[in-house]
Amino acid sequence: MTQPVILAAIILCLPISAFIVQIFFGRFLPRQGDFVPTGAMGVAFLLALKLFFVDLLIGGGLEASSWEVEWMTMGTPGAEGSWFVTFGIAVDNLTVIMLLVVTGVSFLVHVYSTGYMQGEDRYNRFFAFLALFSFSMLGLILCNNLLFMFIFWELVGVCSYFLIGFYFQKDSAANASKKAFITNRVGDLGFFIALMIILKVVGSLAIADVFESVQAGVWTSGLLTAAGICLFFGPIGKSAQFPLHVWLPDAMEGPTPVSALIHAATMVAAGVYLVARMFPFFAGPGFWEGDFFHSVPLMVVALVGGFTALFAATIAVAQDDIKKVLAYSTISQLGFMVLAIGCGAWTAGLFHLFTHAFFKALLFLGSGSVIHAVHTNDMKEMGGLRKKMPITFVTFLIGTLAISGFPFLFSGFYSKEAVLTQALAFANYKGGFLAYLPFVFAALAAGITAFYMFRIVFMTFLGKPRNEEKHSHAHESPLTMSAPLMLLAVVSVVSGGFSFLMGSHKWFEDRTETIFEPYGYTAASLAEPEDPLRVASLAPVSFSGEHASSGSVAADFEHAHHAAHTPTMIISILIAFSGMGLSWMFFGSNGPFRNYQVKGILARYQKVLVNLYYVDHFYSKVFVGSIMALRIVCSMFDKYVVDGIVNFFGWLGKSLGRVVGVIDHQGVDGTVRGTGAIFLYWGKSLRQIQTGRLPDYLFASVVLLAVLFVGFLFFL
């Protein structure tokens, strides 16, 4: 094994080892053993930092390497139709980036939890579940086989169920955990169907074999489209895309550190990671020629992601629960990532995943710090916390500026600009109404994001306190909680690469556009040297030299992408400032529309937003209601049909038993008793003949002889 593979294996083993120790012995250790998983994730984070900075950044990237061992064989080895499954660890540039994200956020959440969860019941179990989740997520990003990816995928879902329902004594938390688990199973059914189709066509679930089969033209277009759409159902559930987004807001019933770990940076990113990792499968055979424009699955991915981004952003505007706003913000940002990949920009989607992981974890942990101080989630009871909680305020503001796309300094600007540029280039090149929808969705969602995020800042930290009692008791969080906030705030700035100051931030593109080279793809940068703000070409384009051949799909799309870059950057800046300005106008202390009352059509639309577009209501009435109605039908069927049949045969058996009883008692037993009675009667009667007197015996003898004589005469 190569050194990166060894380090990756150690990183994978650390959290599962910590889980085993914590779940069995944690309650007997000092501090209930919280230092065991925290220390394990700290070591894992240091190893991931080594891979990231030394091998990825300074070293210019890793050469893909892997290790695998045969797990099981189906059928007779070597015989036709037999196949075997291997468990393998694959390490490349994307893997290292994801290792840094998962271990980094997980470690900071562990540290934060030592302060936030102190004194909670089942404290040791909470840290055990965090460690198990970290192991599951690390396994998902490291394995090189779809079967094991699915296994870890399901294990992530189980851990989410445990953590969302950690306060299971609360009905809302218990129901939220069940809702999350069941909703994800709906998406996972599509994932499983896709695996069965792949196994039938390819005969293997190794990712390399799947890509080779697509490149070799083994698939029919219809079957490849069906398998791609089915596979995408898994990310729709896990990454909370419409229409399976409904579980994520309810998941806020879990502890705030859970929201930061699972629902901001890692679990929900699993779906985006899967789509990016399997991009050649979604793109089809045209991927190797640089043409993904005719891929139906990718078009579905782009439209679903774009619609989700706008849909969730509009809902976030009308929420007053600070964690609910961030939950719908997460759904919206995940839509950005999915949209980018659907438009062919796997590196843009992954870049936004990378930056979003840090500033959204910062925002969730910042909201937890606020909740910890004022003991409420309702922003209408907050306000004026800036001076009470200066560290939380500054760090939360940094996270808000990052997610809003404040230009040039914060990481979110560059990753969002990359997504919007690709979406516009895709639309300009492909043409047509559907092709422009992802860009329109993303542009509107970006502006709304800046609006509702600054709404949180104005309502929570600025202005006058709305609840004097809660404000008077508010205080800054302890160092165990504020230190992760400060570190995440720094990363929220630098994760974009200081592109404006350094003149380029192609580091992410250069190290992720090559992840498919082992499968026959030749990556090449489309950025011009004189274009310092160019984020990434992000399109699967294959070059034979310095420039693409004239008239090729790759060259045409390159021109479209360069043409879209400058307008998109201008649009991104205008959108960010417009959202911030509108937010100040409505929620700022001196805003001209601060006391504006929503009326008329807008009031009715606000009611729709507050009720989440009635999607949850629809599911409750149609699906849950149908299940409840079916339950009643099944209950009636059981009571009147199944039980009726059983009761009928019971009655019939009982009646027949009575008849048989009568026959047995009166017939069989009567015959036996009658025969006995007859013999008893005659026995008693004949017994009287034996009197013991000689005259009686002589008389009987004479009578008998007379009878015999008469009978003899008669028959003679």
C-alpha positions in Angstrom: 0.0 0.0 0.0 1.1 3.5 -0.7 1.5 6.1 2.1 -1.7 8.0 1.3 -3.7 4.7 1.4 -2.1 3.7 4.7 -2.9 7.1 6.2 -6.5 6.9 4.8 -6.9 3.5 6.4 -5.7 4.8 9.7 -8.1 7.7 9.4 -10.9 5.3 8.8 -10.0 3.0 11.7 -9.7 5.8 14.3 -13.4 6.7 14.7 -14.6 3.1 14.7 -12.1 2.2 17.4 -13.2 5.2 19.4 -16.8 4.2 19.0 -16.1 0.7 20.3 -14.3 2.1 23.4 -16.9 4.8 24.0 -20.1 2.6 23.6 -18.8 -0.1 26.0 -16.6 1.7 28.4 -17.3 5.4 28.0 -19.5 5.8 31.0 -16.8 4.4 33.3 -14.1 6.8 32.1 -13.4 10.4 33.3 -15.7 13.0 31.7 -17.7 9.9 30.4 -15.0 9.3 27.9 -15.7 12.3 25.7 -11.9 12.7 25.1 -11.7 9.3 23.4 -13.7 10.1 20.2 -12.6 13.8 20.3 -8.9 12.7 20.5 -9.4 10.1 17.7 -11.0 12.7 15.4 -8.2 15.2 16.3 -5.6 12.7 15.2 -7.6 11.9 12.1 -7.8 15.6 11.3 -4.0 16.0 11.7 -3.4 13.1 9.2 -5.9 14.6 6.8 -4.1 18.0 7.1 -0.9 16.2 6.2 -2.5 14.7 3.1 -4.1 18.0 2.2 -1.3 20.5 2.6 1.8 18.3 2.0 0.6 16.0 -0.7 -2.3 18.0 -2.3 -1.4 21.7 -2.1 2.4 21.7 -1.9 2.9 18.5 -3.8 0.6 19.5 -6.6 -1.8 16.6 -6.1 -1.7 12.9 -5.5 -1.5 10.1 -8.0 -4.6 7.9 -7.6 -3.9 4.7 -5.6 -5.9 2.0 -4.0 -5.9 -1.1 -2.0 -8.5 -3.9 -2.0 -9.2 -7.4 -0.7 -11.7 -9.9 -2.0 -14.7 -10.0 0.3 -16.9 -12.7 -1.2 -17.5 -14.7 -4.3 -20.9 -15.5 -5.8 -21.1 -18.6 -7.8 -18.2 -21.0 -8.8 -14.9 -19.1 -9.0 -13.9 -18.8 -12.7 -17.2 -20.0 -14.0 -19.3 -18.0 -16.4 -21.8 -15.8 -14.5 -19.8 -15.8 -11.3 -18.6 -12.6 -9.7 -16.8 -11.4 -6.7 -17.0 -8.4 -4.5 -14.0 -6.6 -3.1 -13.6 -4.1 -0.3 -11.2 -1.4 -1.4 -9.9 2.0 -0.4 -9.2 4.4 -3.1 -7.3 7.7 -2.6 -7.2 10.6 -5.0 -7.3 14.4 -4.8 -11.1 14.4 -4.3 -10.8 11.9 -1.5 -8.2 14.0 0.3 -10.4 17.1 0.1 -13.4 15.2 1.5 -11.2 13.7 4.2 -10.2 17.2 5.3 -13.9 18.4 5.3 -15.2 15.4 7.3 -12.4 15.1 9.8 -12.1 18.9 10.2 -15.7 19.6 10.8 -16.2 16.5 12.9 -13.3 17.3 15.2 -14.5 20.9 15.7 -18.0 19.6 16.4 -16.6 17.1 18.9 -14.8 19.9 20.7 -17.9 22.2 20.6 -20.1 19.4 22.0 -17.9 19.1 25.1 -19.3 22.5 26.1 -22.7 22.5 24.5 -23.8 19.0 25.7 -22.2 19.1 29.1 -24.6 17.8 31.7 -26.9 16.1 29.2 -28.3 12.6 29.9 -26.6 9.9 27.8 -23.6 12.2 27.3 -21.3 9.3 26.6 -23.7 7.8 24.1 -23.9 11.1 22.1 -20.1 11.0 21.5 -20.3 7.3 20.6 -22.8 8.1 17.9 -20.7 11.0 16.6 -17.7 8.7 16.2 -19.8 6.1 14.4 -21.2 8.7 12.1 -17.7 10.0 11.3 -16.6 6.4 10.5 -19.6 5.9 8.2 -19.0 9.0 6.3 -15.3 8.4 5.9 -16.0 4.9 4.7 -18.4 6.2 2.1 -15.9 8.6 0.6 -13.0 6.1 0.7 -14.5 2.9 -0.8 -14.1 2.2 -4.5 -17.1 -0.1 -4.8 -20.7 0.9 -5.2 -21.9 -2.0 -2.9 -19.8 -0.8 0.0 -20.6 2.7 -0.8 -24.3 1.7 -0.4 -23.5 -0.1 2.9 -21.8 3.0 4.3 -24.6 5.1 2.8 -27.1 3.2 4.9 -25.0 3.3 8.0 -24.8 7.1 7.7 -28.6 7.0 7.6 -28.8 4.9 10.7 -26.4 7.2 12.6 -28.6 10.2 11.5 -31.6 8.4 13.0 -29.8 7.9 16.3 -28.6 11.5 16.5 -31.7 13.3 15.3 -33.7 11.3 17.8 -31.2 11.8 20.6 -33.8 13.5 22.7 -36.2 10.6 22.0 -38.3 11.4 25.1 -39.6 14.4 23.1 -42.3 13.3 20.6 -41.1 16.0 18.1 -37.5 14.6 18.1 -38.7 11.0 17.9 -41.0 11.8 15.0 -38.3 13.8 13.2 -35.9 10.9 13.4 -38.4 8.5 12.0 -39.4 11.0 9.2 -35.7 11.4 8.2 -35.1 7.6 8.2 -38.2 6.8 6.2 -37.8 9.6 3.7 -34.2 8.6 3.0 -35.3 5.0 2.5 -37.5 6.2 -0.4 -34.5 7.6 -2.2 -32.4 4.7 -1.3 -34.8 2.4 -3.0 -33.9 4.1 -6.3 -30.2 3.7 -5.4 -30.7 0.0 -4.8 -32.6 -0.5 -8.1 -29.8 1.3 -9.9 -27.3 -1.1 -8.3 -29.3 -4.1 -9.5 -29.4 -2.7 -13.1 -25.6 -2.0 -13.0 -24.9 -5.5 -11.7 -27.1 -7.1 -14.4 -25.4 -5.1 -17.2 -21.8 -4.8 -16.0 -21.5 -7.9 -13.7 -19.5 -5.8 -11.2 -20.1 -2.9 -8.9 -16.6 -1.6 -8.9 -16.6 2.0 -9.9 -13.8 1.5 -12.4 -15.7 -1.4 -14.1 -18.8 0.7 -14.3 -17.0 3.6 -16.1 -15.3 1.1 -18.4 -18.6 -0.4 -19.4 -20.0 3.1 -20.2 -17.0 4.0 -22.3 -17.1 0.6 -24.1 -20.7 1.2 -25.2 -22.1 -1.8 -23.3 -25.2 0.1 -22.3 -28.2 1.0 -24.4 -29.2 4.7 -24.1 -32.6 3.9 -22.5 -31.1 1.6 -19.8 -28.3 4.0 -19.0 -30.8 6.8 -18.6 -33.0 4.7 -16.4 -30.1 3.6 -14.2 -28.7 7.2 -14.0 -32.1 8.6 -12.8 -32.6 5.7 -10.3 -29.1 6.3 -9.0 -29.9 10.0 -8.6 -32.8 9.2 -6.3 -30.3 8.3 -3.6 -28.8 11.8 -3.6 -32.3 13.3 -3.8 -33.0 11.7 -0.4 -29.6 12.1 1.2 -29.0 15.6 0.0 -32.6 16.7 0.7 -33.5 17.7 -2.9 -37.1 18.3 -3.9 -39.3 16.4 -3.4 -37.6 14.5 -0.6 -36.3 17.6 1.2 -39.0 17.5 3.9 -36.9 15.5 6.5 -34.0 18.1 6.8 -35.8 21.0 8.5 -37.5 18.6 11.0 -34.0 17.2 11.7 -33.2 20.4 13.6 -34.9 18.7 16.6 -31.6 17.0 17.2 -28.8 18.8 19.2 -27.3 21.8 17.4 -23.9 20.1 17.1 -25.7 17.3 15.1 -27.1 20.0 12.8 -23.6 21.3 12.1 -22.0 17.9 11.6 -24.7 15.9 9.7 -26.9 18.5 8.2 -24.5 21.2 7.1 -21.2 19.6 6.2 -21.1 15.9 5.8 -24.2 13.6 5.6 -26.1 15.9 3.2 -23.0 16.3 1.2 -22.9 12.5 0.6 -25.4 12.8 -2.2 -23.5 15.6 -4.0 -20.3 13.5 -3.6 -22.0 10.5 -5.2 -23.2 12.4 -8.2 -19.7 14.0 -8.7 -17.9 10.7 -8.2 -20.2 9.0 -10.7 -20.2 11.9 -13.1 -19.0 9.8 -16.2 -21.9 7.4 -15.5 -24.4 10.3 -15.5 -22.8 11.9 -18.6 -22.8 8.8 -20.7 -20.4 7.8 -23.5 -20.1 11.4 -24.6 -18.1 12.2 -21.5 -14.9 11.0 -23.0 -15.5 13.3 -26.1 -16.2 16.3 -23.9 -19.9 16.3 -24.8 -22.4 16.0 -21.9 -25.1 18.2 -23.4 -27.3 15.3 -24.5 -27.3 13.4 -21.2 -30.9 13.2 -19.9 -29.8 12.2 -16.4 -27.6 15.3 -16.1 -30.4 17.5 -17.3 -32.6 16.0 -14.6 -29.9 16.6 -12.1 -29.5 20.3 -13.1 -33.2 21.0 -13.1 -33.9 19.3 -9.7 -30.9 21.1 -8.2 -31.8 24.5 -9.6 -35.5 24.2 -8.6 -34.5 23.1 -5.1 -32.1 26.0 -4.7 -34.8 28.5 -5.4 -37.7 26.6 -3.7 -35.8 26.3 -0.4 -34.5 29.8 -0.4 -38.0 31.3 -0.6 -39.1 29.2 2.3 -36.2 30.3 4.4 -37.3 34.0 4.1 -40.5 33.3 6.1 -39.0 31.2 9.0 -38.5 32.6 12.5 -36.8 29.6 14.0 -33.0 30.4 13.5 -32.2 26.7 12.9 -35.0 26.3 10.5 -33.7 29.2 8.4 -30.3 27.6 8.3 -31.9 24.2 7.5 -33.7 25.5 4.4 -30.5 27.5 3.5 -28.7 24.1 3.6 -31.2 22.6 1.2 -30.8 25.6 -1.1 -27.0 25.5 -1.1 -27.1 21.7 -1.8 -29.3 22.6 -4.8 -26.5 24.9 -6.0 -24.0 22.0 -5.8 -26.3 19.5 -7.6 -27.1 22.1 -10.3 -23.5 22.7 -11.0 -22.8 19.0 -11.5 -25.9 18.7 -13.7 -24.5 21.5 -15.9 -21.3 19.5 -16.3 -19.2 21.3 -13.6 -18.3 18.6 -11.1 -15.4 20.7 -9.9 -17.6 23.8 -9.3 -20.1 21.7 -7.4 -17.4 20.1 -5.3 -15.8 23.5 -4.7 -19.0 24.9 -3.3 -19.4 21.7 -1.2 -15.9 22.4 0.2 -16.5 26.1 1.0 -20.1 25.5 2.2 -19.0 22.8 4.6 -17.0 25.4 6.7 -19.2 28.5 6.6 -22.4 26.5 7.1 -20.9 24.6 10.1 -19.9 28.0 11.4 -23.4 29.3 11.0 -25.0 26.3 12.7 -22.6 26.3 15.6 -23.1 30.1 15.9 -26.8 29.6 16.1 -26.2 27.0 18.8 -24.1 29.5 20.7 -27.0 32.0 20.5 -29.6 29.3 21.6 -27.3 28.3 24.4 -27.3 31.9 25.6 -31.0 32.9 25.2 -32.6 29.4 25.5 -34.9 29.9 22.5 -34.8 29.3 18.7 -37.3 32.1 18.0 -35.6 35.1 16.4 -38.6 37.3 17.4 -37.4 36.9 21.0 -33.8 37.9 20.2 -32.1 41.1 19.1 -29.4 43.3 20.5 -27.0 40.4 21.2 -24.0 42.0 19.4 -22.5 43.5 22.6 -23.4 40.5 24.7 -21.9 38.0 22.4 -19.1 39.7 20.4 -17.3 36.6 19.3 -20.4 34.9 18.2 -21.5 38.0 16.4 -18.3 38.5 14.4 -17.9 34.9 13.5 -21.6 34.6 12.5 -21.3 37.7 10.4 -18.3 36.2 8.6 -20.3 33.1 7.9 -23.1 35.2 6.6 -20.9 37.2 4.3 -19.4 34.0 3.0 -22.7 32.3 2.2 -24.1 35.6 0.7 -21.2 35.8 -1.8 -19.6 39.0 -0.6 -17.2 39.7 -3.4 -13.5 38.8 -3.5 -12.7 38.2 0.1 -14.9 35.4 1.2 -14.9 31.8 -0.1 -18.6 31.6 -0.9 -18.2 34.3 -3.6 -15.8 32.2 -5.7 -17.6 28.9 -5.4 -21.0 30.5 -6.2 -19.5 32.5 -9.1 -18.1 29.2 -10.5 -21.6 27.6 -10.3 -23.3 30.6 -11.9 -20.7 30.8 -14.7 -21.0 27.2 -15.6 -24.8 27.4 -15.5 -24.9 30.4 -17.9 -22.3 28.9 -20.2 -24.3 25.7 -20.3 -27.5 27.6 -21.1 -25.8 29.7 -23.8 -24.3 26.7 -25.5 -27.2 24.3 -25.2 -29.9 26.8 -25.8 -33.6 26.3 -25.1 -35.9 27.2 -22.3 -35.0 24.2 -20.1 -31.3 25.0 -20.4 -31.7 28.5 -19.0 -33.8 27.4 -16.1 -30.9 26.3 -13.9 -29.1 29.6 -14.2 -32.3 31.6 -13.5 -33.0 29.4 -10.5 -29.5 29.8 -9.2 -29.3 33.6 -9.7 -32.6 34.2 -7.9 -31.7 31.9 -5.1 -28.3 33.6 -4.6 -30.0 37.0 -4.1 -32.6 35.5 -1.7 -29.8 33.9 0.2 -28.2 37.2 1.0 -31.6 38.6 2.0 -32.6 36.0 4.5 -29.1 35.5 6.0 -28.8 39.2 6.8 -32.3 39.0 8.1 -30.9 36.6 10.8 -28.1 39.1 11.6 -30.4 42.1 11.9 -33.1 40.2 14.0 -30.6 38.4 16.2 -27.6 40.6 16.9 -28.6 44.2 16.0 -31.3 46.5 17.0 -33.0 46.6 20.4 -33.7 43.5 22.5 -37.2 42.1 21.9 -37.2 40.1 25.1 -35.4 41.9 27.9 -35.4 38.9 30.3 -33.6 36.7 27.8 -31.3 39.5 26.7 -30.3 40.2 30.3 -29.2 36.6 30.9 -27.4 36.3 27.6 -23.6 35.8 27.7 -20.8 34.7 25.4 -20.2 31.0 25.1 -17.3 29.2 26.8 -14.0 28.7 25.0 -14.8 25.1 24.0 -17.7 26.6 21.9 -16.2 29.9 20.8 -12.8 28.5 19.7 -14.3 26.3 16.9 -16.3 29.3 15.8 -13.2 31.4 15.4 -11.3 28.7 13.6 -14.2 28.1 11.2 -14.5 31.8 10.6 -10.9 31.9 9.4 -11.4 28.9 7.2 -14.6 30.4 5.8 -12.3 33.2 4.4 -9.2 31.2 3.3 -11.0 28.1 1.9 -11.6 30.1 -1.3 -7.8 30.4 -1.7 -7.5 34.1 -1.2 -8.1 34.2 -5.0 -8.2 38.0 -5.3 -5.0 38.6 -3.3 -3.1 35.7 -4.8 -4.2 36.4 -8.4 -5.6 32.9 -8.9 -7.5 30.2 -7.1 -7.3 27.5 -9.6 -5.8 25.2 -7.0 -9.1 23.5 -6.5 -9.8 23.1 -10.2 -6.3 21.9 -11.0 -6.6 19.2 -8.4 -10.1 17.9 -8.9 -10.5 18.1 -12.7 -8.0 15.2 -12.9 -9.9 12.7 -10.8 -11.2 10.8 -13.8 -7.8 10.5 -15.6 -7.4 6.9 -14.4 -10.6 6.1 -16.4 -9.3 7.5 -19.7 -10.3 11.1 -19.3 -7.8 13.8 -20.2 -8.3 17.0 -18.2 -7.2 20.4 -19.3 -7.7 23.8 -17.9 -9.8 26.2 -19.9 -8.6 29.3 -18.0 -6.6 31.9 -19.7 -3.3 33.0 -18.0 -4.5 36.6 -18.0 -7.8 35.8 -16.4 -6.9 35.8 -12.6 -10.5 35.6 -11.4 -11.4 32.6 -13.5 -12.5 29.9 -11.1 -12.7 26.7 -13.2 -13.6 25.5 -16.6 -15.3 22.6 -14.8 -16.5 21.1 -18.0 -15.3 17.7 -19.0 -13.2 18.8 -22.0 -10.4 16.8 -23.5 -7.5 18.6 -25.2 -4.8 17.2 -27.4 -2.7 20.3 -27.1 -2.7 23.8 -25.8 -6.0 24.6 -27.4 -8.9 22.5 -28.4 -9.3 21.7 -32.1 -11.4 24.3 -33.9 -15.1 23.4 -34.3 -15.1 20.7 -31.6 -17.7 20.6 -28.8 -14.9 21.2 -26.3 -13.7 24.4 -28.1 -17.2 25.8 -28.6 -18.1 25.3 -25.0 -14.7 26.8 -23.9 -15.7 30.0 -25.8 -19.2 30.0 -24.3 -17.7 29.6 -20.8 -15.2 32.5 -21.2 -18.0 34.7 -22.6 -20.2 33.9 -19.6 -17.5 34.6 -17.0 -17.4 38.4 -16.8 -21.2 38.9 -17.0 -21.7 36.3 -14.3 -19.2 37.9 -12.0 -20.9 41.2 -12.3 -24.3 39.6 -11.8 -23.0 37.8 -8.7 -21.8 41.0 -7.1 -25.0 42.8 -7.9 -27.1 40.0 -6.6 -25.1 39.8 -3.3 -25.4 43.6 -2.6 -29.0 43.7 -3.7 -30.0 40.9 -1.2 -28.0 42.6 1.6 -29.5 46.0 0.8 -33.1 44.7 0.7 -32.6 43.0 4.0 -31.4 46.2 5.6 -34.4 48.1 4.2 -36.8 45.7 5.8 -35.0 44.6 8.9 -32.2 47.1 9.6 -32.8 49.5 12.6 -32.9 52.4 10.2 -34.4 50.6 7.3 -37.1 52.6 5.5 -39.5 49.6 5.4 -38.7 48.3 8.9 -42.3 48.5 10.1 -43.8 47.5 6.7 -46.8 45.2 7.1 -47.2 42.6 4.5 -50.7 42.9 2.9 -52.8 41.6 0.0 -51.3 39.1 -2.3 -47.9 39.2 -0.5 -49.6 38.3 2.7 -51.2 35.2 1.1 -47.9 34.3 -0.4 -46.2 34.7 3.0 -48.8 32.3 4.4 -47.9 29.8 1.7 -44.2 30.2 2.7 -44.9 29.8 6.4 -46.7 26.6 5.5 -43.8 25.4 3.4 -45.8 25.5 0.1 -48.0 22.9 1.8 -45.7 20.1 0.7 -45.6 18.6 4.1 -49.3 19.0 4.3 -49.7 17.3 1.0 -47.5 14.4 2.1 -49.4 14.2 5.3 -52.8 14.1 3.6 -51.9 12.0 0.6 -49.2 9.6 1.7 -49.6 9.5 5.4 -53.4 9.9 5.1 -53.5 7.1 2.5 -51.5 4.8 4.8 -53.8 5.6 7.7 -56.8 4.9 5.4 -55.2 1.7 4.3 -54.6 0.9 7.9 -58.4 1.3 8.6 -59.2 -0.8 5.5 -56.8 -3.5 6.6 -58.2 -3.4 10.1 -61.8 -3.8 8.8 -60.6 -6.5 6.4 -58.9 -8.2 9.3 -61.9 -7.8 11.6 -64.7 -8.7 9.2 -63.1 -10.9 6.6 -60.1 -12.7 8.1 -61.6 -12.8 11.6 -65.0 -13.5 10.1 -63.7 -16.6 8.2 -61.8 -17.7 11.3 -64.9 -17.2 13.5 -67.1 -19.0 11.0 -65.0 -22.0 10.9 -64.7 -21.8 14.7 -68.5 -21.8 14.9 -68.8 -24.6 12.3 -66.3 -26.7 14.2 -68.1 -26.0 17.5 -71.5 -27.0 15.9 -70.0 -30.1 14.4 -68.5 -30.8 17.8 -71.9 -30.6 19.4 -73.4 -33.0 16.8 -70.6 -35.4 17.2 -70.9 -35.1 21.0 -74.6 -35.9 20.8 -73.9 -38.9 18.5 -71.1 -40.0 20.8 -73.1 -39.5 24.0 -76.5 -40.7 22.8 -75.5 -43.1 20.0 -72.2 -44.8 20.8 -72.3 -44.3 24.6 -76.1 -45.0 24.6 -75.6 -48.3 22.7 -72.8 -49.3 25.1 -74.9 -48.3 28.2 -78.1 -49.9 26.7 -76.3 -53.2 26.0 -74.9 -53.2 29.5 -78.3 -52.4 31.0 -79.9 -55.2 29.0 -77.4 -57.7 30.2 -77.7 -56.4 33.7 -81.5 -56.7 33.6 -81.3 -60.3 32.2 -78.6 -61.1 34.5 -80.7 -60.0 37.5 -83.7 -61.8 36.1 -81.8 -65.0 35.4 -80.1 -64.8 38.7 -83.4 -65.2 40.4 -83.8 -68.6 38.9 -80.9 -69.9 41.0 -82.8 -70.1 44.4 -80.9 -73.0 45.9 -84.2 -75.0 46.4 -84.4 -78.5 45.0 -88.1 -78.3 44.1 -87.5 -75.2 42.0 -84.7 -76.9 40.1 -86.9 -80.0 39.5 -89.7 -77.8 38.3 -87.4 -76.0 35.9 -86.0 -79.3 34.6 -89.5 -80.6 33.9 -90.5 -77.4 32.1 -87.3 -77.4 30.0 -87.8 -81.0 29.0 -91.4 -80.2 28.1 -90.2 -77.4 25.9 -87.6 -79.5 24.2 -90.1 -82.3 23.6 -92.6 -79.9 22.1 -89.9 -78.4 20.0 -88.7 -81.7 18.8 -92.2 -82.7 17.8 -92.7 -79.4 16.0 -89.6 -79.6 13.9 -89.9 -83.4 13.3 
